[in-house]
Amino acid sequence: MHSIIRRTIAAFLWFVSGLVVAPDLRSQPSIELLNEIENYQSSTCQIVFNESYTCTGALINNTRDPGRSLILTTAHCIENIEDLNSIVIIFGKRKPLKDQSYAGVEWISHTGALLLSSSKDLDFAWIELEDKIPNYISPIYLGWRKAISDPKIISTIHYPDFGYAQYSFSIAKPSLATFGGLYDPVAFGHWKIDQWTQGNTSLGSSGAPLLDSNFEIIGGLSGSTDWDDYKSDYFFRFDLAYDHFSHPVNQLKAWIDPDNLGGLGNYRPAYKTRNYKFTSGVVKLVNLIDGQTISKNFSAPNNSRVNGVYIIIGERSKHVRSTITITLTQDGRELYAEETNASALSRYSENYIPFVSPPLVSGNYSLSLTYGSANHSDYITIPKSIMDDFTSYFFAVNSSKP
């Protein structure tokens, strides 16, 4: 019967497939909100089951062990417990730039997961990865509250079937509803979104987190039963998943809040700081000139460790010979330098270059790229930062506390 329920809900989701987020670029508030939602993309992952279908999962913070690889998704995605032995988890499956076919940095886990708790009646499943999620993904473990929320603006980050991350948001408050596609549905156990202001979910979006205006989780996507306009979604309520059922195998409280704190904010073990936005544009080629240096300024909390640099490039010359020296300076002092070859940078990608000996910084610092051994035919195409000029890279840095 479980497989029938899962297929039924999947069918509901199939009928809402189609459009994904397409913000009205004439609306500055929409652009700003989309950029802010995208900043939380690393809180979610795509879950691949038996190489045949996908769902979405979300990292959740806990009171005793921040950074533990705990993922919340939906119960209907798991047909059999054995499926968890072969699942594939993908973090970072995203486009770093909205309108460009650039691939973001990814991390993939093949080691399977353990089911900690679940409820078919609320449609949530609580799993733990064996692997620790690396800091270069800049993971965000979502905060939560045990009390029911009164959200003003809501959003979700989800992965359509085998696709890249997509973002939806609504400026209308959701309502409480009973979702009838479950075994023994809990009365008013779901949030209902009548229509997204921007974007829609689709097959593969199940398990996507429903986020409030503080970007804390208040629910997870079960499906849709709107057969007319294909826009109403139902998210199980996080406050009910927390402790509606008393047994630890059917609740979240025993796993995320054994000390009964009643709430927790978002947790970021590592920060990704960018000099561009998701909605930034792109420019044409730039010739690499031997000895040319470009610099960007960043800021970090006191005693932060800079773990590495992300560089986005588009096209590059086929046999580019130039080296790129990455230098970090603070108050006029060089704290770190590392050299890489331009040929090692993947085309149309966000490239992560880890630092072998991550330096400590406090406050303002600068990162620069210097080209060396450049041939006259060496070139790259680069994104245009809306904050800088036409001759600079898109930079991002990964930093954390020691």
C-alpha positions as CSV (number, residue, x, y, z in Angstrom):
1,M,0.0,0.0,0.0
2,H,2.9,2.3,0.8
3,S,4.1,2.2,-2.8
4,I,0.6,3.0,-4.1
5,I,0.5,6.1,-1.8
6,R,3.9,7.2,-3.0
7,R,2.9,6.8,-6.7
8,T,-0.4,8.6,-6.0
9,I,1.4,11.6,-4.5
10,A,4.0,11.5,-7.2
11,A,1.1,11.7,-9.7
12,F,-0.3,14.7,-7.9
13,L,3.1,16.4,-8.2
14,W,3.4,15.5,-11.8
15,F,0.3,17.5,-12.5
16,V,1.9,20.6,-11.0
17,S,5.0,20.2,-13.1
18,G,6.0,22.8,-15.5
19,L,7.0,26.4,-14.6
20,V,9.8,27.0,-12.2
21,V,10.8,30.3,-10.7
22,A,10.8,33.2,-13.2
23,P,10.9,36.4,-11.2
24,D,9.6,39.6,-12.8
25,L,12.9,41.4,-13.3
26,R,11.0,44.7,-13.4
27,S,10.3,44.2,-9.7
28,Q,13.2,45.1,-7.5
29,P,11.7,43.5,-4.4
30,S,11.3,40.2,-6.3
31,I,15.0,40.4,-7.4
32,E,16.2,41.0,-3.9
33,L,14.0,38.2,-2.4
34,L,15.2,35.8,-5.0
35,N,18.8,36.6,-4.3
36,E,18.2,36.1,-0.6
37,I,16.4,32.8,-1.1
38,E,19.3,31.6,-3.3
39,N,21.7,32.4,-0.4
40,Y,20.1,29.5,1.5
41,Q,20.4,26.9,-1.3
42,S,23.1,25.0,0.5
43,S,20.5,24.0,3.2
44,T,18.9,21.6,0.7
45,C,19.9,18.6,-1.3
46,Q,18.7,16.3,-4.0
47,I,18.0,12.7,-3.0
48,V,18.2,10.0,-5.7
49,F,16.4,6.7,-5.0
50,N,17.4,3.6,-6.9
51,E,18.6,5.7,-9.8
52,S,14.9,6.0,-10.8
53,Y,13.3,9.0,-9.0
54,T,14.3,11.9,-6.9
55,C,13.1,13.9,-3.9
56,T,14.4,16.9,-1.9
57,G,15.8,17.0,1.6
58,A,16.8,19.8,4.0
59,L,19.5,20.0,6.7
60,I,18.1,20.7,10.2
61,N,20.0,22.1,13.1
62,N,20.0,20.4,16.5
63,T,20.7,21.5,20.0
64,R,23.5,19.1,21.0
65,D,25.6,18.5,17.9
66,P,25.4,21.3,15.3
67,G,26.8,20.1,12.0
68,R,25.4,16.5,12.4
69,S,24.3,15.3,8.9
70,L,20.6,15.2,9.7
71,I,18.2,15.5,6.7
72,L,14.4,16.0,6.7
73,T,12.4,14.7,3.8
74,T,9.0,13.1,3.2
75,A,8.0,9.5,4.1
76,H,6.3,8.8,0.8
77,C,9.7,9.0,-0.9
78,I,11.0,5.9,0.9
79,E,9.2,2.8,-0.4
80,N,11.4,0.4,1.5
81,I,14.0,0.9,4.3
82,E,16.5,-0.9,2.0
83,D,16.2,2.0,-0.4
84,L,18.3,4.0,2.0
85,N,21.3,1.8,1.5
86,S,21.7,2.9,-2.1
87,I,20.5,6.5,-2.1
88,V,22.7,9.2,-3.6
89,I,22.7,12.7,-1.9
90,I,23.7,15.7,-4.0
91,F,24.5,19.1,-2.4
92,G,25.2,22.1,-4.5
93,K,23.3,21.1,-7.6
94,R,22.6,24.7,-8.6
95,K,23.3,27.4,-11.1
96,P,25.4,30.1,-9.5
97,L,23.9,32.6,-12.0
98,K,20.2,32.6,-12.7
99,D,20.1,33.1,-16.5
100,Q,23.4,31.2,-17.4
101,S,24.2,27.5,-17.8
102,Y,27.0,27.5,-15.3
103,A,27.4,24.6,-12.9
104,G,28.0,25.2,-9.2
105,V,30.3,23.3,-6.9
106,E,28.8,19.9,-5.9
107,W,29.4,17.3,-3.2
108,I,27.9,13.8,-3.7
109,S,27.4,11.1,-1.0
110,H,27.1,7.4,-2.0
111,T,27.3,5.8,1.5
112,G,23.6,5.6,2.2
113,A,21.6,6.8,5.2
114,L,19.9,5.6,8.4
115,L,16.2,6.2,9.1
116,L,15.9,7.7,12.5
117,S,12.1,8.5,12.7
118,S,9.2,9.0,10.4
119,S,5.4,9.3,10.2
120,K,3.3,8.2,7.2
121,D,0.3,10.2,8.6
122,L,2.2,13.5,8.6
123,D,4.5,12.3,5.7
124,F,7.9,13.2,7.1
125,A,11.1,11.1,7.3
126,W,14.2,11.9,9.4
127,I,17.4,10.4,8.1
128,E,21.1,10.7,8.9
129,L,24.0,10.5,6.5
130,E,27.1,8.5,7.4
131,D,29.3,11.2,5.7
132,K,30.1,14.5,7.2
133,I,29.1,17.3,4.8
134,P,32.3,19.3,3.8
135,N,32.7,23.0,4.6
136,Y,33.3,23.9,0.9
137,I,29.6,23.3,0.3
138,S,29.0,26.0,2.9
139,P,26.1,24.0,4.4
140,I,23.3,25.7,6.3
141,Y,21.5,23.7,9.0
142,L,18.0,25.3,9.2
143,G,16.7,26.7,12.4
144,W,13.2,25.9,13.7
145,R,10.6,26.6,16.4
146,K,8.3,24.1,18.1
147,A,5.5,26.6,18.2
148,I,3.3,27.1,15.2
149,S,4.4,30.0,13.0
150,D,2.5,32.9,11.6
151,P,4.5,33.4,8.4
152,K,4.1,36.5,6.3
153,I,6.4,35.6,3.4
154,I,7.2,32.0,2.6
155,S,9.6,30.4,0.2
156,T,10.9,27.0,-0.8
157,I,14.1,25.5,-2.4
158,H,13.5,22.4,-4.4
159,Y,14.8,20.1,-7.1
160,P,12.5,19.2,-10.0
161,D,13.0,15.6,-11.2
162,F,16.9,15.1,-11.7
163,G,17.1,18.9,-12.3
164,Y,18.9,21.8,-10.7
165,A,17.7,23.8,-7.7
166,Q,14.8,26.0,-8.2
167,Y,13.2,28.7,-6.0
168,S,9.6,29.6,-5.3
169,F,8.1,32.2,-3.0
170,S,4.7,33.6,-2.0
171,I,3.8,37.0,-0.4
172,A,0.4,35.5,0.7
173,K,0.1,33.8,4.0
174,P,-0.5,30.0,3.8
175,S,-3.5,28.4,5.4
176,L,-3.8,25.2,7.6
177,A,-5.4,22.3,5.8
178,T,-5.8,18.5,5.9
179,F,-3.9,16.7,3.1
180,G,-5.9,13.7,2.0
181,G,-3.2,11.8,0.1
182,L,-1.9,10.1,3.2
183,Y,-2.6,6.9,5.2
184,D,-4.4,8.5,8.1
185,P,-4.0,12.2,7.6
186,V,-3.6,14.4,10.7
187,A,-6.4,17.0,10.8
188,F,-5.0,20.4,9.7
189,G,-1.5,18.8,9.6
190,H,-0.3,20.7,6.6
191,W,0.3,24.2,5.3
192,K,-1.5,24.9,2.1
193,I,-0.1,27.4,-0.4
194,D,-2.9,28.3,-2.8
195,Q,-0.6,29.9,-5.4
196,W,3.1,30.8,-5.5
197,T,3.8,34.4,-6.3
198,Q,6.8,33.2,-8.3
199,G,7.5,29.6,-9.3
200,N,5.9,26.2,-9.0
201,T,7.1,22.8,-7.6
202,S,7.1,19.7,-9.7
203,L,7.9,15.9,-9.6
204,G,11.0,15.6,-7.5
205,S,10.2,18.5,-5.2
206,S,8.8,16.3,-2.5
207,G,10.5,17.0,0.9
208,A,11.4,20.6,0.0
209,P,11.5,22.8,3.1
210,L,8.9,25.6,3.6
211,L,10.8,28.6,4.9
212,D,9.4,31.6,6.8
213,S,10.7,35.1,6.5
214,N,13.6,34.3,8.8
215,F,14.6,31.4,6.5
216,E,13.8,28.9,9.3
217,I,11.9,25.7,8.4
218,I,8.1,25.5,9.1
219,G,7.2,22.5,6.9
220,G,8.1,20.0,4.2
221,L,6.4,19.4,0.8
222,S,4.1,16.4,0.7
223,G,2.4,17.1,-2.7
224,S,-0.5,18.8,-4.4
225,T,-4.2,17.9,-5.0
226,D,-5.2,20.9,-7.1
227,W,-6.1,19.3,-10.4
228,D,-7.6,22.5,-11.9
229,D,-4.8,25.1,-11.9
230,Y,-1.9,22.9,-10.7
231,K,-0.7,25.5,-8.2
232,S,-1.8,24.5,-4.6
233,D,0.9,22.7,-2.5
234,Y,0.7,21.0,0.8
235,F,3.6,21.0,3.3
236,F,3.6,19.0,6.5
237,R,3.8,21.2,9.6
238,F,7.2,21.1,11.3
239,D,5.6,22.0,14.7
240,L,3.6,18.7,14.5
241,A,6.5,16.7,13.2
242,Y,8.4,18.0,16.3
243,D,6.3,16.2,18.9
244,H,2.7,15.4,17.7
245,F,3.5,11.8,18.2
246,S,5.1,10.8,21.5
247,H,7.4,8.0,20.5
248,P,10.9,9.0,19.3
249,V,10.6,6.9,16.1
250,N,7.7,9.1,15.1
251,Q,8.9,12.6,16.1
252,L,11.8,15.1,15.7
253,K,12.0,16.4,19.2
254,A,14.0,13.4,20.6
255,W,16.6,13.9,17.9
256,I,16.9,17.7,17.6
257,D,15.8,19.0,21.0
258,P,16.4,16.5,23.9
259,D,17.0,19.5,26.2
260,N,13.6,21.0,25.4
261,L,14.9,24.4,24.3
262,G,11.9,24.8,22.0
263,G,13.7,26.5,19.2
264,L,17.0,27.1,17.4
265,G,18.4,29.4,14.8
266,N,20.2,28.6,11.5
267,Y,23.7,27.2,11.9
268,R,26.5,27.8,9.4
269,P,29.8,26.1,10.1
270,A,31.3,27.9,7.0
271,Y,30.3,31.1,5.3
272,K,30.4,31.7,1.5
273,T,30.9,35.4,0.8
274,R,30.4,36.6,-2.7
275,N,31.0,39.8,-4.6
276,Y,28.2,39.1,-7.0
277,K,24.5,38.1,-6.9
278,F,22.5,35.2,-8.3
279,T,20.8,37.7,-10.7
280,S,24.0,39.3,-11.9
281,G,24.8,39.5,-15.7
282,V,27.6,38.2,-17.9
283,V,30.1,39.9,-20.2
284,K,32.3,38.7,-23.1
285,L,35.9,37.6,-23.4
286,V,38.9,39.1,-21.6
287,N,42.5,38.7,-22.8
288,L,44.8,37.4,-20.1
289,I,47.8,39.8,-19.9
290,D,51.0,38.6,-18.3
291,G,51.5,40.3,-15.0
292,Q,47.9,41.8,-14.8
293,T,46.4,41.8,-11.3
294,I,42.8,42.2,-10.3
295,S,41.7,42.5,-6.6
296,K,38.6,42.3,-4.6
297,N,37.9,43.4,-1.0
298,F,36.1,41.2,1.5
299,S,35.3,41.3,5.2
300,A,35.2,38.5,7.8
301,P,34.4,38.2,11.5
302,N,37.4,38.3,13.9
303,N,39.6,35.2,13.8
304,S,38.0,33.6,10.7
305,R,39.9,31.0,8.6
306,V,39.7,31.5,4.9
307,N,39.4,27.9,3.5
308,G,39.5,28.6,-0.2
309,V,38.3,30.7,-3.1
310,Y,35.5,30.1,-5.7
311,I,36.1,31.4,-9.2
312,I,33.4,31.4,-11.9
313,I,34.5,31.4,-15.6
314,G,32.7,30.8,-18.8
315,E,34.6,30.0,-22.0
316,R,38.4,29.9,-22.2
317,S,41.0,29.4,-24.9
318,K,41.5,25.7,-25.6
319,H,45.2,25.6,-24.8
320,V,45.4,28.4,-22.3
321,R,48.8,28.5,-20.7
322,S,48.5,31.2,-18.1
323,T,49.0,30.6,-14.4
324,I,46.9,32.4,-11.8
325,T,48.4,33.3,-8.5
326,I,45.8,33.9,-5.7
327,T,47.1,36.2,-3.0
328,L,45.4,37.2,0.3
329,T,46.6,40.4,2.0
330,Q,45.5,42.3,5.1
331,D,46.7,45.7,6.2
332,G,49.3,45.6,3.4
333,R,50.8,42.2,4.5
334,E,50.7,39.1,2.4
335,L,49.1,36.3,4.5
336,Y,48.8,33.6,1.8
337,A,49.6,32.9,-1.8
338,E,48.7,29.9,-4.0
339,E,49.2,29.3,-7.7
340,T,47.0,27.3,-10.1
341,N,46.8,26.9,-13.8
342,A,44.1,28.5,-15.8
343,S,43.8,25.3,-17.8
344,A,42.6,23.6,-14.5
345,L,39.5,25.8,-14.3
346,S,36.4,24.1,-15.6
347,R,34.5,25.9,-18.3
348,Y,31.1,27.3,-17.5
349,S,31.6,26.4,-13.9
350,E,32.1,27.6,-10.3
351,N,35.6,26.4,-9.5
352,Y,36.6,25.9,-5.9
353,I,40.3,26.2,-5.1
354,P,41.1,25.1,-1.5
355,F,43.9,26.7,0.5
356,V,46.5,24.2,1.7
357,S,47.2,26.3,4.8
358,P,44.1,28.4,5.4
359,P,45.1,31.8,6.9
360,L,43.4,33.6,9.8
361,V,41.8,37.0,9.1
362,S,39.9,39.6,11.1
363,G,37.9,42.4,9.5
364,N,38.7,43.7,6.0
365,Y,41.1,41.8,3.7
366,S,41.9,41.6,0.0
367,L,42.1,38.8,-2.5
368,S,43.9,39.2,-5.8
369,L,44.5,37.2,-9.0
370,T,47.7,37.7,-11.0
371,Y,48.2,36.2,-14.4
372,G,51.6,34.7,-15.3
373,S,53.1,33.0,-18.3
374,A,50.2,34.2,-20.4
375,N,50.2,33.7,-24.1
376,H,48.9,36.5,-26.4
377,S,46.0,34.2,-27.4
378,D,45.0,33.3,-23.9
379,Y,41.5,34.5,-23.0
380,I,38.5,33.7,-20.8
381,T,34.9,34.9,-20.6
382,I,33.9,36.1,-17.2
383,P,30.7,37.2,-15.4
384,K,30.2,40.9,-14.8
385,S,29.9,41.7,-11.1
386,I,27.2,44.3,-10.6
387,M,29.4,45.8,-7.9
388,D,32.6,46.1,-9.9
389,D,33.9,46.7,-13.4
390,F,33.9,44.7,-16.6
391,T,37.4,43.3,-16.2
392,S,37.0,41.3,-13.0
393,Y,36.1,37.8,-12.0
394,F,33.2,36.7,-9.9
395,F,34.9,35.8,-6.6
396,A,33.6,34.1,-3.6
397,V,35.4,32.9,-0.5
398,N,34.8,30.2,2.0
399,S,35.6,31.1,5.6
400,S,34.9,29.5,9.0
401,K,35.9,29.7,12.6
402,P,39.1,27.9,13.6
